[in-house]
Amino acid sequence: MLKDRGIKKWNTSLMLSEHVNLLKKALEELNDIKKPQVDEQQLEEMNLTFQLVLENNS
């Protein structure tokens, strides 16, 4: 009976180095998390919320 090697048979050694580099770059871009832009009013609201939580949990 044949035993399937699963993902191992699609090893990256069968790919051109350019393809591997492009795949790595694409994965890095997918995993890159952008910081949200917060204006001063939103920042103030978050600070007030944090203060209330800290006061209530003490």
MMTF fields as JSON, N, C-alpha, C and O atoms, coordinates in Angstrom:
{
  "mmtfVersion": "1.0.0",
  "mmtfProducer": "UNKNOWN",
  "numBonds": 231,
  "numAtoms": 232,
  "numGroups": 58,
  "numChains": 1,
  "numModels": 1,
  "chainsPerModel": [1],
  "groupsPerChain": [58],
  "chainIdList": ["A"],
  "bondAtomList": [4, 2, 8, 6, 12, 10, 16, 14, 20, 18, 24, 22, 28, 26, 32, 30, 36, 34, 40, 38, 44, 42, 48, 46, 52, 50, 56, 54, 60, 58, 64, 62, 68, 66, 72, 70, 76, 74, 80, 78, 84, 82, 88, 86, 92, 90, 96, 94, 100, 98, 104, 102, 108, 106, 112, 110, 116, 114, 120, 118, 124, 122, 128, 126, 132, 130, 136, 134, 140, 138, 144, 142, 148, 146, 152, 150, 156, 154, 160, 158, 164, 162, 168, 166, 172, 170, 176, 174, 180, 178, 184, 182, 188, 186, 192, 190, 196, 194, 200, 198, 204, 202, 208, 206, 212, 210, 216, 214, 220, 218, 224, 222, 228, 226],
  "bondOrderList": [1, 1, 1, 1, 1, 1, 1, 1, 1, 1, 1, 1, 1, 1, 1, 1, 1, 1, 1, 1, 1, 1, 1, 1, 1, 1, 1, 1, 1, 1, 1, 1, 1, 1, 1, 1, 1, 1, 1, 1, 1, 1, 1, 1, 1, 1, 1, 1, 1, 1, 1, 1, 1, 1, 1, 1, 1],
  "groupList": [{"groupName": "MET", "atomNameList": ["N", "CA", "C", "O"], "elementList": ["N", "C", "C", "O"], "formalChargeList": [0, 0, 0, 0], "bondAtomList": [1, 0, 2, 1, 3, 2], "bondOrderList": [1, 1, 2], "singleLetterCode": "M", "chemCompType": "L-PEPTIDE LINKING"}, {"groupName": "LEU", "atomNameList": ["N", "CA", "C", "O"], "elementList": ["N", "C", "C", "O"], "formalChargeList": [0, 0, 0, 0], "bondAtomList": [1, 0, 2, 1, 3, 2], "bondOrderList": [1, 1, 2], "singleLetterCode": "L", "chemCompType": "L-PEPTIDE LINKING"}, {"groupName": "LYS", "atomNameList": ["N", "CA", "C", "O"], "elementList": ["N", "C", "C", "O"], "formalChargeList": [0, 0, 0, 0], "bondAtomList": [1, 0, 2, 1, 3, 2], "bondOrderList": [1, 1, 2], "singleLetterCode": "K", "chemCompType": "L-PEPTIDE LINKING"}, {"groupName": "ASP", "atomNameList": ["N", "CA", "C", "O"], "elementList": ["N", "C", "C", "O"], "formalChargeList": [0, 0, 0, 0], "bondAtomList": [1, 0, 2, 1, 3, 2], "bondOrderList": [1, 1, 2], "singleLetterCode": "D", "chemCompType": "L-PEPTIDE LINKING"}, {"groupName": "ARG", "atomNameList": ["N", "CA", "C", "O"], "elementList": ["N", "C", "C", "O"], "formalChargeList": [0, 0, 0, 0], "bondAtomList": [1, 0, 2, 1, 3, 2], "bondOrderList": [1, 1, 2], "singleLetterCode": "R", "chemCompType": "L-PEPTIDE LINKING"}, {"groupName": "GLY", "atomNameList": ["N", "CA", "C", "O"], "elementList": ["N", "C", "C", "O"], "formalChargeList": [0, 0, 0, 0], "bondAtomList": [1, 0, 2, 1, 3, 2], "bondOrderList": [1, 1, 2], "singleLetterCode": "G", "chemCompType": "PEPTIDE LINKING"}, {"groupName": "ILE", "atomNameList": ["N", "CA", "C", "O"], "elementList": ["N", "C", "C", "O"], "formalChargeList": [0, 0, 0, 0], "bondAtomList": [1, 0, 2, 1, 3, 2], "bondOrderList": [1, 1, 2], "singleLetterCode": "I", "chemCompType": "L-PEPTIDE LINKING"}, {"groupName": "TRP", "atomNameList": ["N", "CA", "C", "O"], "elementList": ["N", "C", "C", "O"], "formalChargeList": [0, 0, 0, 0], "bondAtomList": [1, 0, 2, 1, 3, 2], "bondOrderList": [1, 1, 2], "singleLetterCode": "W", "chemCompType": "L-PEPTIDE LINKING"}, {"groupName": "ASN", "atomNameList": ["N", "CA", "C", "O"], "elementList": ["N", "C", "C", "O"], "formalChargeList": [0, 0, 0, 0], "bondAtomList": [1, 0, 2, 1, 3, 2], "bondOrderList": [1, 1, 2], "singleLetterCode": "N", "chemCompType": "L-PEPTIDE LINKING"}, {"groupName": "THR", "atomNameList": ["N", "CA", "C", "O"], "elementList": ["N", "C", "C", "O"], "formalChargeList": [0, 0, 0, 0], "bondAtomList": [1, 0, 2, 1, 3, 2], "bondOrderList": [1, 1, 2], "singleLetterCode": "T", "chemCompType": "L-PEPTIDE LINKING"}, {"groupName": "SER", "atomNameList": ["N", "CA", "C", "O"], "elementList": ["N", "C", "C", "O"], "formalChargeList": [0, 0, 0, 0], "bondAtomList": [1, 0, 2, 1, 3, 2], "bondOrderList": [1, 1, 2], "singleLetterCode": "S", "chemCompType": "L-PEPTIDE LINKING"}, {"groupName": "GLU", "atomNameList": ["N", "CA", "C", "O"], "elementList": ["N", "C", "C", "O"], "formalChargeList": [0, 0, 0, 0], "bondAtomList": [1, 0, 2, 1, 3, 2], "bondOrderList": [1, 1, 2], "singleLetterCode": "E", "chemCompType": "L-PEPTIDE LINKING"}, {"groupName": "HIS", "atomNameList": ["N", "CA", "C", "O"], "elementList": ["N", "C", "C", "O"], "formalChargeList": [0, 0, 0, 0], "bondAtomList": [1, 0, 2, 1, 3, 2], "bondOrderList": [1, 1, 2], "singleLetterCode": "H", "chemCompType": "L-PEPTIDE LINKING"}, {"groupName": "VAL", "atomNameList": ["N", "CA", "C", "O"], "elementList": ["N", "C", "C", "O"], "formalChargeList": [0, 0, 0, 0], "bondAtomList": [1, 0, 2, 1, 3, 2], "bondOrderList": [1, 1, 2], "singleLetterCode": "V", "chemCompType": "L-PEPTIDE LINKING"}, {"groupName": "ALA", "atomNameList": ["N", "CA", "C", "O"], "elementList": ["N", "C", "C", "O"], "formalChargeList": [0, 0, 0, 0], "bondAtomList": [1, 0, 2, 1, 3, 2], "bondOrderList": [1, 1, 2], "singleLetterCode": "A", "chemCompType": "L-PEPTIDE LINKING"}, {"groupName": "PRO", "atomNameList": ["N", "CA", "C", "O"], "elementList": ["N", "C", "C", "O"], "formalChargeList": [0, 0, 0, 0], "bondAtomList": [1, 0, 2, 1, 3, 2], "bondOrderList": [1, 1, 2], "singleLetterCode": "P", "chemCompType": "L-PEPTIDE LINKING"}, {"groupName": "GLN", "atomNameList": ["N", "CA", "C", "O"], "elementList": ["N", "C", "C", "O"], "formalChargeList": [0, 0, 0, 0], "bondAtomList": [1, 0, 2, 1, 3, 2], "bondOrderList": [1, 1, 2], "singleLetterCode": "Q", "chemCompType": "L-PEPTIDE LINKING"}, {"groupName": "PHE", "atomNameList": ["N", "CA", "C", "O"], "elementList": ["N", "C", "C", "O"], "formalChargeList": [0, 0, 0, 0], "bondAtomList": [1, 0, 2, 1, 3, 2], "bondOrderList": [1, 1, 2], "singleLetterCode": "F", "chemCompType": "L-PEPTIDE LINKING"}],
  "groupTypeList": [0, 1, 2, 3, 4, 5, 6, 2, 2, 7, 8, 9, 10, 1, 0, 1, 10, 11, 12, 13, 8, 1, 1, 2, 2, 14, 1, 11, 11, 1, 8, 3, 6, 2, 2, 15, 16, 13, 3, 11, 16, 16, 1, 11, 11, 0, 8, 1, 9, 17, 16, 1, 13, 1, 11, 8, 8, 10],
  "groupIdList": [1, 2, 3, 4, 5, 6, 7, 8, 9, 10, 11, 12, 13, 14, 15, 16, 17, 18, 19, 20, 21, 22, 23, 24, 25, 26, 27, 28, 29, 30, 31, 32, 33, 34, 35, 36, 37, 38, 39, 40, 41, 42, 43, 44, 45, 46, 47, 48, 49, 50, 51, 52, 53, 54, 55, 56, 57, 58],
  "secStructList": [7, 7, 7, 7, 7, 4, 4, 4, 4, 4, 7, 4, 4, 4, 1, 7, 2, 2, 2, 2, 2, 2, 2, 2, 2, 2, 2, 2, 2, 2, 2, 7, 7, 7, 7, 7, 7, 7, 7, 2, 2, 2, 2, 2, 2, 2, 2, 2, 2, 2, 2, 2, 2, 2, 2, 2, 2, 7],
  "xCoordList": [0.847, 0.0, 0.893, 1.885, 0.54, 1.291, 0.961, -0.199, 2.0, 1.801, 2.035, 3.114, 1.031, 1.115, 2.032, 1.943, 2.907, 3.83, 3.216, 3.872, 2.006, 1.321, 2.003, 2.374, 2.162, 2.71, 4.194, 4.712, 4.881, 6.316, 6.653, 7.716, 5.767, 6.084, 6.044, 6.532, 5.466, 5.438, 6.487, 6.244, 7.611, 8.71, 9.117, 9.012, 9.58, 9.953, 11.226, 11.558, 11.937, 13.143, 12.803, 13.677, 11.55, 11.118, 10.719, 10.322, 10.827, 10.421, 11.654, 12.705, 11.513, 12.589, 12.748, 11.772, 13.948, 14.187, 13.375, 12.967, 13.141, 12.324, 10.901, 10.292, 10.381, 9.022, 8.964, 8.024, 9.975, 10.021, 10.076, 9.373, 10.903, 11.013, 9.699, 9.311, 9.016, 7.722, 6.688, 5.899, 6.687, 5.753, 6.048, 5.119, 7.318, 7.684, 7.244, 6.715, 7.465, 7.072, 5.555, 5.065, 4.815, 3.352, 2.859, 1.927, 3.476, 3.081, 3.396, 2.61, 4.534, 4.876, 3.858, 3.471, 3.426, 2.445, 1.096, 0.399, 0.722, -0.539, -0.502, -1.513, 0.655, 0.783, 1.086, 1.084, 1.345, 1.659, 0.383, -0.592, 0.405, -0.765, -0.499, 0.479, -1.379, -1.249, -1.86, -2.905, -1.194, -1.736, -2.877, -2.761, -3.98, -5.089, -4.743, -3.986, -5.303, -5.127, -6.167, -7.37, -5.688, -6.585, -6.462, -5.369, -7.601, -7.555, -7.604, -7.763, -7.468, -7.359, -8.631, -8.558, -9.79, -11.054, -11.172, -11.569, -10.831, -10.88, -9.896, -10.201, -8.727, -7.722, -8.238, -8.039, -8.885, -9.449, -10.54, -10.597, -11.403, -12.46, -11.864, -12.354, -10.813, -10.169, -9.544, -9.644, -8.897, -8.294, -9.347, -9.129, -10.475, -11.55, -12.085, -12.35, -12.242, -12.716, -11.736, -12.149, -10.459, -9.443, -9.464, -9.35, -9.609, -9.648, -10.844, -10.718, -12.013, -13.206, -13.042, -13.451, -12.448, -12.241, -11.278, -11.511, -10.198, -9.236, -9.854, -9.57, -10.688, -11.324, -12.318, -12.407, -13.066, -14.088, -13.485, -14.108, -12.302, -11.685, -10.779, -10.231, -10.613, -9.723, -10.394, -9.786],
  "yCoordList": [-1.182, 0.0, 1.246, 1.301, 2.238, 3.482, 4.371, 4.537, 4.932, 5.869, 7.282, 7.594, 8.127, 9.504, 10.303, 10.193, 11.101, 11.916, 13.259, 14.069, 13.501, 14.738, 15.957, 15.976, 16.96, 18.24, 18.135, 18.971, 17.141, 17.011, 16.901, 17.35, 16.314, 16.159, 17.484, 17.573, 18.519, 19.835, 20.737, 21.919, 20.181, 20.897, 22.101, 22.069, 23.157, 24.373, 24.203, 25.074, 23.107, 22.895, 22.656, 22.731, 22.371, 22.182, 23.5, 23.527, 24.582, 25.885, 26.742, 26.548, 27.674, 28.619, 29.552, 29.855, 30.001, 30.875, 32.166, 32.727, 32.632, 33.835, 33.602, 34.479, 32.409, 32.095, 32.033, 32.53, 31.421, 31.324, 32.723, 33.006, 33.589, 34.961, 35.718, 36.453, 35.54, 36.209, 35.694, 36.473, 34.388, 33.825, 34.334, 34.65, 34.421, 34.938, 36.387, 36.782, 37.181, 38.593, 38.729, 39.567, 37.903, 37.949, 37.582, 38.204, 36.579, 36.198, 37.299, 37.549, 37.953, 39.056, 40.188, 40.78, 40.488, 41.553, 41.184, 42.045, 39.897, 39.462, 39.55, 39.856, 39.285, 39.284, 40.665, 40.84, 41.641, 42.986, 43.66, 43.791, 44.082, 44.726, 46.221, 46.665, 46.979, 48.43, 49.008, 48.55, 50.018, 50.697, 51.608, 52.308, 51.602, 52.486, 53.938, 54.234, 54.823, 56.247, 56.693, 56.581, 57.202, 57.616, 59.124, 59.657, 59.798, 61.244, 61.544, 60.638, 62.811, 63.196, 62.895, 62.524, 63.046, 62.774, 61.283, 60.917, 60.433, 58.991, 58.596, 57.743, 59.21, 58.935, 59.332, 58.605, 60.461, 60.922, 59.974, 59.659, 59.518, 58.571, 57.26, 56.693, 56.782, 55.547, 55.731, 54.845, 56.879, 57.147, 57.189, 56.651, 57.818, 57.863, 56.467, 56.127, 55.663, 54.293, 53.491, 52.767, 53.612, 52.9, 53.338, 52.514, 54.636, 55.143, 54.577, 54.179, 54.54, 53.994, 52.515, 52.064, 51.778, 50.349, 50.142, 49.299, 50.912, 50.777, 51.138, 50.479, 52.165, 52.575, 51.524, 51.267, 50.914, 49.939, 48.585, 47.829, 48.282, 46.993, 47.055, 46.031, 48.227, 48.357, 47.913, 47.956],
  "zCoordList": [0.0, 0.0, 0.0, 0.727, -0.812, -0.879, 0.308, 0.684, 0.881, 1.987, 1.47, 0.966, 1.594, 1.118, 2.026, 3.249, 1.446, 2.209, 2.593, 3.247, 2.209, 2.573, 1.989, 0.815, 2.806, 2.36, 2.023, 1.283, 2.543, 2.309, 0.824, 0.396, 0.048, -1.374, -2.121, -3.248, -1.506, -2.13, -1.482, -1.242, -1.214, -0.583, -1.433, -2.659, -0.774, -1.491, -2.312, -3.115, -2.127, -2.924, -4.39, -5.253, -4.668, -6.045, -6.702, -7.867, -5.952, -6.461, -6.728, -6.116, -7.634, -7.887, -6.694, -6.007, -6.451, -5.3, -5.403, -4.386, -6.622, -6.802, -6.307, -5.695, -6.579, -6.132, -4.611, -3.991, -4.023, -2.564, -1.953, -0.983, -2.513, -2.005, -2.132, -1.223, -3.254, -3.439, -2.444, -1.91, -2.194, -1.222, 0.18, 0.924, 0.558, 1.875, 2.019, 3.058, 0.967, 1.015, 1.14, 1.897, 0.398, 0.459, 1.858, 2.368, 2.48, 3.835, 4.84, 5.753, 4.679, 5.567, 5.455, 6.462, 4.229, 4.021, 4.623, 5.16, 4.536, 5.131, 6.646, 7.277, 7.229, 8.681, 9.249, 10.467, 8.397, 8.844, 9.339, 8.599, 10.595, 11.196, 11.274, 11.876, 10.66, 10.651, 11.929, 12.391, 12.491, 13.652, 13.214, 12.208, 13.966, 13.605, 13.904, 14.827, 13.118, 13.35, 14.375, 14.142, 15.514, 16.593, 16.764, 16.96, 16.684, 16.897, 18.394, 19.212, 18.741, 20.145, 20.927, 22.098, 20.302, 20.993, 21.315, 22.421, 20.361, 20.61, 21.71, 22.544, 21.711, 22.721, 24.111, 25.085, 24.189, 25.458, 25.944, 27.133, 25.047, 25.415, 25.926, 26.902, 25.272, 25.724, 27.099, 27.948, 27.329, 28.626, 29.732, 30.817, 29.463, 30.456, 30.744, 31.897, 29.707, 29.882, 30.731, 31.637, 30.448, 31.229, 32.69, 33.597, 32.907, 34.284, 35.041, 36.199, 34.381, 35.017, 35.355, 36.424, 34.444, 34.683, 35.841, 36.707, 35.855, 36.939, 38.286, 39.286, 38.33, 39.578, 40.06, 41.261, 39.143, 39.508, 39.906, 40.65, 39.425, 39.731, 40.956, 41.365, 41.543, 42.703, 43.966, 45.036]
}
